[in-house]
């Protein structure tokens, strides 16, 4: 016989919910500690821990791009190298490198598990 953890009522072994109070009889074990970190890494919106680094790089690049664009649009005399700087090219190369590193780390993690 299965006893309800909520009200203590005795229920048949095949019961899923308590016949007296309706509470679940076989609740899932709470996930804590390292198991919680692992589950969150696999299921949470943030994705793997490396994803935060990837998105940090992207946000930083967007900020730098906006700053360079603002400087170019201003009337401040800038060094010629900054005037000639192609922000799009740098942005593309860094994003491509971050994607490659992220992809390789995903492959390495999957092959180890």
DSSP file (Angstrom, degrees, kcal/mol; ACC not computed):
  #  RESIDUE AA STRUCTURE BP1 BP2  ACC     N-H-->O    O-->H-N    N-H-->O    O-->H-N    TCO  KAPPA ALPHA  PHI   PSI    X-CA   Y-CA   Z-CA
    1    1 A X              0   0    0      0, 0.0     2,-0.5     0, 0.0    11,-0.2   0.000 360.0 360.0 360.0 144.2    0.0    0.0    0.0
    2    2 A X  E     -A   11   0A   0      9,-2.4     9,-3.2    24,-0.0     2,-0.4  -0.861 360.0-148.4-102.0 131.5    1.1    3.6   -0.8
    3    3 A X  E     -A   10   0A   0     -2,-0.5     2,-0.3     7,-0.2     7,-0.2  -0.825  20.0-117.2-101.0 137.9    0.7    6.2    1.9
    4    4 A X     >  -     0   0    0      5,-2.4     4,-1.3    -2,-0.4    21,-0.1  -0.551  12.8-152.0 -72.6 130.2    0.0    9.8    0.9
    5    5 A X  T  4 S+     0   0    0     19,-0.4    -1,-0.1    -2,-0.3    20,-0.1   0.703  94.2  50.6 -74.0 -19.4    2.9   12.2    2.0
    6    6 A X  T  4 S+     0   0    0     18,-0.2    -1,-0.2     3,-0.1    19,-0.0   0.926 133.0   3.2 -84.7 -50.1    0.4   15.0    2.3
    7    7 A X  T  4 S-     0   0    0      2,-0.1    -2,-0.2    16,-0.0    -1,-0.0   0.558  89.9-120.7-118.2 -11.7   -2.5   13.5    4.4
    8    8 A X     <  +     0   0    0     -4,-1.3    -3,-0.1     1,-0.3     2,-0.0   0.468  54.9 155.5  86.5   1.7   -1.2   10.0    5.3
    9    9 A X        -     0   0    0     -6,-0.1    -5,-2.4     1,-0.1     2,-0.4  -0.340  45.6-119.6 -65.1 141.9   -4.2    8.2    3.7
   10   10 A X  E     +A    3   0A   0     -7,-0.2     2,-0.3     8,-0.1    -7,-0.2  -0.724  38.6 179.1 -85.5 129.2   -3.5    4.6    2.7
   11   11 A X  E     -A    2   0A   0     -9,-3.2    -9,-2.4    -2,-0.4     7,-0.1  -0.859  35.3 -86.7-127.5 159.2   -3.9    4.0   -1.1
   12   12 A X    >   -     0   0    0     -2,-0.3     3,-1.6   -11,-0.2    -1,-0.1  -0.289  42.1-113.4 -61.2 154.1   -3.6    1.0   -3.5
   13   13 A X  T 3  S+     0   0    0      1,-0.3    -1,-0.1   -12,-0.1   -10,-0.0   0.809 115.3  52.4 -60.4 -32.0    0.0    0.5   -4.8
   14   14 A X  T 3  S+     0   0    0    -12,-0.0    -1,-0.3     2,-0.0     2,-0.2   0.446  83.6 115.6 -87.1   1.3   -1.1    1.3   -8.4
   15   15 A X    <   -     0   0    0     -3,-1.6     3,-0.1     1,-0.1    -4,-0.1  -0.476  44.7-169.8 -72.8 140.4   -2.6    4.7   -7.4
   16   16 A X  S    S+     0   0    0      1,-0.2     9,-2.8    -2,-0.2    10,-0.7   0.772  74.5  33.0 -94.9 -35.5   -1.0    7.8   -8.8
   17   17 A X  B    S-B   24   0B   0      7,-0.2     7,-0.2     8,-0.1    -1,-0.2  -0.889  95.4 -94.0-123.4 153.5   -3.0   10.3   -6.7
   18   18 A X     >  -     0   0    0      5,-2.9     4,-1.0    -2,-0.3    -8,-0.1  -0.418  23.0-144.9 -66.4 134.4   -4.3   10.0   -3.2
   19   19 A X  T  4 S+     0   0    0      2,-0.1    -1,-0.1     1,-0.1    -8,-0.0   0.713  97.5  43.2 -71.5 -20.4   -7.9    8.9   -3.0
   20   20 A X  T  4 S+     0   0    0      3,-0.1    -1,-0.1   -11,-0.0    -2,-0.0   0.913 133.1   9.2 -91.5 -51.4   -8.5   11.2    0.0
   21   21 A X  T  4 S-     0   0    0      2,-0.1    -2,-0.1   -12,-0.0    -1,-0.0   0.591  89.7-122.8-110.9 -12.8   -6.8   14.5   -0.8
   22   22 A X     <  +     0   0    0     -4,-1.0    -3,-0.1     1,-0.3     3,-0.1   0.487  59.4 146.5  84.7   2.3   -5.9   14.1   -4.5
   23   23 A X        -     0   0    0     -6,-0.1    -5,-2.9     1,-0.1    -1,-0.3  -0.328  58.6 -92.5 -70.6 154.7   -2.2   14.8   -3.8
   24   24 A X  B     -B   17   0B   0     -7,-0.2   -19,-0.4     1,-0.1     3,-0.3  -0.446  30.4-162.1 -68.7 139.1    0.5   13.0   -5.9
   25   25 A X  S    S+     0   0    0     -9,-2.8     2,-0.4     1,-0.2    -8,-0.1   0.776  84.2  39.7 -91.5 -29.9    1.7    9.8   -4.4
   26   26 A X  S    S+     0   0    0    -10,-0.7    -1,-0.2   -24,-0.1     3,-0.1  -0.609  78.8 179.8-122.1  70.0    4.9    9.4   -6.4
   27   27 A X        -     0   0    0     -2,-0.4     2,-0.1    -3,-0.3     3,-0.1  -0.359  35.1-100.7 -70.6 149.9    6.4   12.8   -6.6
   28   28 A X        -     0   0    0      1,-0.1     2,-0.2    -2,-0.1    -1,-0.1  -0.403  42.7-100.4 -67.4 147.3    9.6   13.3   -8.4
   29   29 A X        -     0   0    0      1,-0.1    -1,-0.1    -2,-0.1     2,-0.1  -0.484  43.5-106.0 -67.7 135.6   12.7   13.7   -6.3
   30   30 A X        -     0   0    0     -2,-0.2     2,-0.5     1,-0.1    -1,-0.1  -0.383  30.1-131.0 -64.4 139.0   13.8   17.3   -5.9
   31   31 A X        +     0   0    0     -2,-0.1     2,-0.3     4,-0.1    -1,-0.1  -0.821  39.5 158.5 -95.8 127.3   16.9   18.2   -7.9
   32   32 A X    >>  +     0   0    0     -2,-0.5     3,-1.1     4,-0.0     4,-0.9  -0.874  38.4   1.2-140.0 171.4   19.5   20.1   -5.9
   33   33 A X  H 3> S-     0   0    0     -2,-0.3     4,-1.9     1,-0.3     3,-0.3  -0.162 125.0  -3.1  56.9-133.1   23.2   20.9   -5.9
   34   34 A X  H 3> S+     0   0    0      1,-0.2     4,-2.5     2,-0.2    -1,-0.3   0.839 134.1  57.6 -64.0 -34.1   25.4   19.6   -8.7
   35   35 A X  H <> S+     0   0    0     -3,-1.1     4,-2.6     1,-0.2    -1,-0.2   0.893 106.1  50.3 -63.0 -37.9   22.4   17.8  -10.3
   36   36 A X  H  X S+     0   0    0     -4,-0.9     4,-3.0    -3,-0.3     5,-0.2   0.924 110.0  49.6 -65.1 -44.4   20.5   21.1  -10.4
   37   37 A X  H  X S+     0   0    0     -4,-1.9     4,-2.4     1,-0.2    -2,-0.2   0.919 113.0  47.0 -59.8 -44.0   23.5   22.8  -12.1
   38   38 A X  H  X S+     0   0    0     -4,-2.5     4,-1.6     2,-0.2    -2,-0.2   0.921 113.9  47.0 -64.5 -44.7   23.7   20.0  -14.7
   39   39 A X  H  X S+     0   0    0     -4,-2.6     4,-2.3     1,-0.2     5,-0.3   0.916 113.7  47.9 -64.4 -42.7   20.0   20.0  -15.3
   40   40 A X  H  X S+     0   0    0     -4,-3.0     4,-2.4     1,-0.2     7,-0.3   0.893 108.2  55.1 -65.2 -39.4   19.9   23.8  -15.7
   41   41 A X  H  < S+     0   0    0     -4,-2.4    -1,-0.2    -5,-0.2    -2,-0.2   0.870 116.4  38.1 -60.2 -36.2   22.9   23.7  -18.0
   42   42 A X  H  < S+     0   0    0     -4,-1.6    -2,-0.2    -5,-0.1    -1,-0.2   0.785 132.3  21.8 -84.9 -29.0   21.0   21.3  -20.3
   43   43 A X  H  < S+     0   0    0     -4,-2.3    -3,-0.2    -5,-0.1    -2,-0.2   0.726  92.9  98.4-115.8 -27.6   17.5   22.8  -20.0
   44   44 A X  S >< S-     0   0    0     -4,-2.4     3,-1.5    -5,-0.3     4,-0.0  -0.160  79.9-110.7 -70.2 161.6   17.6   26.4  -19.0
   45   45 A X  T 3  S+     0   0    0      1,-0.3    -1,-0.1     2,-0.0    -4,-0.0   0.777 113.2  64.8 -62.3 -28.0   17.3   29.3  -21.4
   46   46 A X  T 3  S-     0   0    0      1,-0.2    -1,-0.3    -6,-0.1     5,-0.1   0.694  90.7-159.1 -69.5 -18.5   20.9   30.3  -20.8
   47   47 A X    <   -     0   0    0     -3,-1.5    -1,-0.2    -7,-0.3    -4,-0.1  -0.253  47.4  -5.7  69.7-162.5   22.2   27.1  -22.3
   48   48 A X  S >> S-     0   0    0      1,-0.1     3,-1.8    -6,-0.1     4,-0.6  -0.144  77.1-105.8 -61.2 160.6   25.7   25.8  -21.5
   49   49 A X  H >> S+     0   0    0      1,-0.3     4,-0.8     2,-0.2     3,-0.8   0.814 119.7  63.2 -59.4 -30.6   28.0   27.9  -19.5
   50   50 A X  H 3> S+     0   0    0      1,-0.2     4,-2.3     2,-0.2    -1,-0.3   0.747  89.3  70.0 -65.3 -23.0   30.0   28.7  -22.6
   51   51 A X  H <> S+     0   0    0     -3,-1.8     4,-2.9     1,-0.2     5,-0.2   0.863  92.8  55.8 -64.1 -35.6   26.9   30.4  -24.1
   52   52 A X  H <X S+     0   0    0     -3,-0.8     4,-1.8    -4,-0.6    -1,-0.2   0.878 108.3  48.2 -65.9 -35.4   27.2   33.3  -21.6
   53   53 A X  H  X S+     0   0    0     -4,-0.8     4,-2.3     2,-0.2    -2,-0.2   0.934 111.7  50.2 -66.3 -45.9   30.7   33.9  -22.8
   54   54 A X  H  X S+     0   0    0     -4,-2.3     4,-2.1     1,-0.2    -2,-0.2   0.941 113.9  43.4 -57.1 -50.3   29.6   33.8  -26.4
   55   55 A X  H  X S+     0   0    0     -4,-2.9     4,-2.6     1,-0.2    -1,-0.2   0.814 109.7  57.8 -69.6 -28.7   26.7   36.3  -25.8
   56   56 A X  H  X S+     0   0    0     -4,-1.8     4,-2.2    -5,-0.2    -1,-0.2   0.908 107.2  48.1 -63.6 -41.2   29.1   38.4  -23.7
   57   57 A X  H  X S+     0   0    0     -4,-2.3     4,-2.6     2,-0.2    -2,-0.2   0.923 111.9  49.7 -63.3 -44.4   31.4   38.7  -26.7
   58   58 A X  H  X S+     0   0    0     -4,-2.1     4,-2.3     2,-0.2    -2,-0.2   0.938 112.1  46.5 -61.4 -48.2   28.5   39.6  -29.0
   59   59 A X  H  X S+     0   0    0     -4,-2.6     4,-2.2     1,-0.2    -1,-0.2   0.901 112.5  50.9 -63.4 -40.6   27.1   42.3  -26.7
   60   60 A X  H  X S+     0   0    0     -4,-2.2     4,-2.7     1,-0.2    -1,-0.2   0.921 110.0  50.0 -62.0 -44.2   30.6   43.8  -26.3
   61   61 A X  H  X S+     0   0    0     -4,-2.6     4,-2.7     1,-0.2    -2,-0.2   0.894 108.9  51.5 -62.6 -39.6   31.1   43.9  -30.0
   62   62 A X  H  X S+     0   0    0     -4,-2.3     4,-2.3     2,-0.2    -1,-0.2   0.928 111.3  48.3 -62.1 -43.5   27.8   45.6  -30.6
   63   63 A X  H  X S+     0   0    0     -4,-2.2     4,-2.2     2,-0.2    -2,-0.2   0.920 113.0  46.7 -62.6 -44.7   28.8   48.2  -28.0
   64   64 A X  H  X S+     0   0    0     -4,-2.7     4,-2.6     2,-0.2     5,-0.2   0.903 111.5  52.5 -64.2 -40.9   32.2   48.8  -29.5
   65   65 A X  H  X S+     0   0    0     -4,-2.7     4,-2.6     1,-0.2    -2,-0.2   0.914 110.1  47.4 -61.4 -43.7   30.6   49.0  -33.0
   66   66 A X  H  X S+     0   0    0     -4,-2.3     4,-2.6     2,-0.2    -1,-0.2   0.905 111.8  50.9 -65.3 -40.2   28.2   51.6  -31.8
   67   67 A X  H  X S+     0   0    0     -4,-2.2     4,-2.2     2,-0.2    -2,-0.2   0.926 112.4  45.8 -63.3 -44.5   31.0   53.6  -30.1
   68   68 A X  H  X S+     0   0    0     -4,-2.6     4,-2.5     2,-0.2    -2,-0.2   0.913 112.8  50.6 -65.4 -42.4   33.1   53.5  -33.3
   69   69 A X  H  X S+     0   0    0     -4,-2.6     4,-1.9    -5,-0.2    -2,-0.2   0.924 110.6  49.5 -59.4 -44.6   30.2   54.5  -35.5
   70   70 A X  H  X S+     0   0    0     -4,-2.6     4,-1.0     1,-0.2    -2,-0.2   0.898 110.9  49.7 -63.3 -40.4   29.4   57.4  -33.1
   71   71 A X  H  < S+     0   0    0     -4,-2.2     3,-0.4     1,-0.2     5,-0.3   0.906 110.5  50.2 -64.2 -41.2   33.0   58.6  -33.2
   72   72 A X  H  < S+     0   0    0     -4,-2.5    -1,-0.2     1,-0.2    -2,-0.2   0.847 110.9  49.5 -66.4 -33.0   33.0   58.5  -37.0
   73   73 A X  H  < S+     0   0    0     -4,-1.9    -1,-0.2    -5,-0.2    -2,-0.2   0.674  98.9  85.5 -79.2 -17.1   29.8   60.5  -37.2
   74   74 A X  S  < S-     0   0    0     -4,-1.0    -3,-0.0    -3,-0.4     0, 0.0  -0.231  88.4-116.4 -79.0 172.8   31.1   63.1  -34.9
   75   75 A X  S    S+     0   0    0      2,-0.1     2,-0.2    -2,-0.0    -1,-0.1   0.263  73.7 124.1 -92.7  12.1   33.2   66.1  -35.9
   76   76 A X  S    S-     0   0    0     -5,-0.3     2,-0.6     1,-0.1    -2,-0.1  -0.510  70.2-114.9 -73.3 138.0   36.2   64.9  -33.8
   77   77 A X        -     0   0    0     -2,-0.2     2,-0.3     1,-0.0    -1,-0.1  -0.649  40.5-167.5 -74.0 119.6   39.4   64.5  -35.7
   78   78 A X        -     0   0    0     -2,-0.6     5,-0.0     1,-0.1    -6,-0.0  -0.759  28.1 -94.8-108.1 153.9   40.2   60.8  -35.6
   79   79 A X    >>  -     0   0    0     -2,-0.3     4,-1.8     1,-0.1     3,-0.7  -0.328  38.8-115.1 -60.9 151.0   43.4   59.0  -36.5
   80   80 A X  H 3> S+     0   0    0      1,-0.2     4,-2.3     2,-0.2     5,-0.2   0.859 114.0  59.1 -59.5 -37.6   43.4   57.7  -40.1
   81   81 A X  H 3> S+     0   0    0      1,-0.2     4,-0.5     2,-0.2    -1,-0.2   0.852 107.2  47.6 -62.0 -33.1   43.5   54.0  -39.0
   82   82 A X  H <4 S+     0   0    0     -3,-0.7     3,-0.4     2,-0.2    -1,-0.2   0.862 110.0  52.1 -75.4 -35.1   40.2   54.5  -37.0
   83   83 A X  H  < S+     0   0    0     -4,-1.8    -2,-0.2     1,-0.2    -1,-0.2   0.882 114.0  44.1 -63.1 -37.9   38.6   56.3  -40.0
   84   84 A X  H  < S+     0   0    0     -4,-2.3    -1,-0.2    -5,-0.2    -2,-0.2   0.540  85.2 122.9 -84.8  -7.6   39.6   53.3  -42.2
   85   85 A X     <  -     0   0    0     -4,-0.5     2,-1.0    -3,-0.4     3,-0.1  -0.347  54.4-148.0 -63.3 126.8   38.5   50.7  -39.7
   86   86 A X     >  -     0   0    0      1,-0.2     4,-1.7    -2,-0.1     3,-0.3  -0.807  15.3-176.6 -96.5  95.9   35.9   48.3  -41.2
   87   87 A X  H  > S+     0   0    0     -2,-1.0     4,-2.9     1,-0.2     5,-0.2   0.856  79.3  59.1 -63.2 -36.7   33.9   47.4  -38.1
   88   88 A X  H  > S+     0   0    0      1,-0.2     4,-2.6     2,-0.2    -1,-0.2   0.895 105.0  49.3 -60.3 -41.2   31.7   44.9  -40.0
   89   89 A X  H  > S+     0   0    0     -3,-0.3     4,-2.4     2,-0.2    -1,-0.2   0.934 113.6  45.0 -64.9 -46.3   34.7   42.8  -41.0
   90   90 A X  H  X S+     0   0    0     -4,-1.7     4,-2.5     2,-0.2     5,-0.2   0.925 113.2  51.4 -62.7 -44.5   36.0   42.7  -37.4
   91   91 A X  H  X S+     0   0    0     -4,-2.9     4,-2.3     1,-0.2     5,-0.2   0.925 111.5  47.4 -57.8 -47.2   32.5   41.9  -36.1
   92   92 A X  H  X S+     0   0    0     -4,-2.6     4,-2.5    -5,-0.2    -1,-0.2   0.899 111.9  49.1 -63.1 -42.7   32.2   39.1  -38.7
   93   93 A X  H  X S+     0   0    0     -4,-2.4     4,-2.4     2,-0.2    -2,-0.2   0.921 113.0  46.5 -65.1 -43.9   35.6   37.6  -37.9
   94   94 A X  H  X S+     0   0    0     -4,-2.5     4,-2.5     2,-0.2    -2,-0.2   0.910 113.5  48.3 -67.4 -41.5   35.0   37.6  -34.1
   95   95 A X  H  X S+     0   0    0     -4,-2.3     4,-2.6    -5,-0.2     5,-0.2   0.926 112.2  49.9 -63.4 -43.5   31.5   36.1  -34.4
   96   96 A X  H  X S+     0   0    0     -4,-2.5     4,-2.3    -5,-0.2    -2,-0.2   0.922 111.9  47.9 -60.7 -44.1   32.8   33.4  -36.7
   97   97 A X  H  X S+     0   0    0     -4,-2.4     4,-2.6     2,-0.2    -1,-0.2   0.910 111.9  49.7 -63.4 -42.2   35.6   32.6  -34.3
   98   98 A X  H  X S+     0   0    0     -4,-2.5     4,-2.5     1,-0.2    -2,-0.2   0.901 111.5  49.0 -64.1 -40.6   33.2   32.5  -31.4
   99   99 A X  H  X S+     0   0    0     -4,-2.6     4,-2.8     2,-0.2    -2,-0.2   0.905 111.5  49.4 -64.4 -41.6   30.9   30.1  -33.3
  100  100 A X  H  X S+     0   0    0     -4,-2.3     4,-2.5     2,-0.2    -2,-0.2   0.937 113.1  45.9 -63.6 -46.9   33.7   27.8  -34.3
  101  101 A X  H  X S+     0   0    0     -4,-2.6     4,-2.3     2,-0.2    -2,-0.2   0.916 114.4  48.6 -63.0 -43.1   35.0   27.6  -30.7
  102  102 A X  H  X S+     0   0    0     -4,-2.5     4,-2.1     2,-0.2    -2,-0.2   0.922 111.9  49.3 -62.5 -44.5   31.5   27.1  -29.3
  103  103 A X  H  X S+     0   0    0     -4,-2.8     4,-2.3     1,-0.2    -2,-0.2   0.915 111.2  48.7 -61.3 -44.0   30.9   24.4  -31.9
  104  104 A X  H  X S+     0   0    0     -4,-2.5     4,-2.6     1,-0.2    -1,-0.2   0.909 110.7  50.8 -63.5 -41.9   34.1   22.6  -31.2
  105  105 A X  H  X S+     0   0    0     -4,-2.3     4,-2.4     2,-0.2    -1,-0.2   0.875 109.7  50.6 -65.7 -35.5   33.4   22.7  -27.4
  106  106 A X  H  X S+     0   0    0     -4,-2.1     4,-2.6     2,-0.2    -1,-0.2   0.923 111.5  48.0 -65.7 -43.9   29.9   21.2  -28.0
  107  107 A X  H  X S+     0   0    0     -4,-2.3     4,-2.1     1,-0.2    -2,-0.2   0.917 112.7  48.3 -62.6 -42.7   31.4   18.4  -30.1
  108  108 A X  H  X S+     0   0    0     -4,-2.6     4,-1.4     2,-0.2    -2,-0.2   0.915 112.4  48.6 -65.8 -42.3   34.1   17.7  -27.5
  109  109 A X  H  X S+     0   0    0     -4,-2.4     4,-1.3     1,-0.2     3,-0.2   0.921 112.7  48.2 -62.5 -44.3   31.5   17.6  -24.6
  110  110 A X  H  < S+     0   0    0     -4,-2.6    -1,-0.2     1,-0.2    -2,-0.2   0.862 109.9  51.7 -66.4 -35.4   29.2   15.3  -26.6
  111  111 A X  H  < S+     0   0    0     -4,-2.1    -1,-0.2     1,-0.2    -2,-0.2   0.779 108.6  51.8 -74.0 -24.7   32.0   12.9  -27.4
  112  112 A X  H  <        0   0    0     -4,-1.4    -1,-0.2    -3,-0.2    -2,-0.2   0.769 360.0 360.0 -79.4 -26.1   33.0   12.7  -23.8
  113  113 A X     <        0   0    0     -4,-1.3    -1,-0.2    -5,-0.1    -2,-0.2   0.465 360.0 360.0 -93.6 360.0   29.5   11.8  -22.6
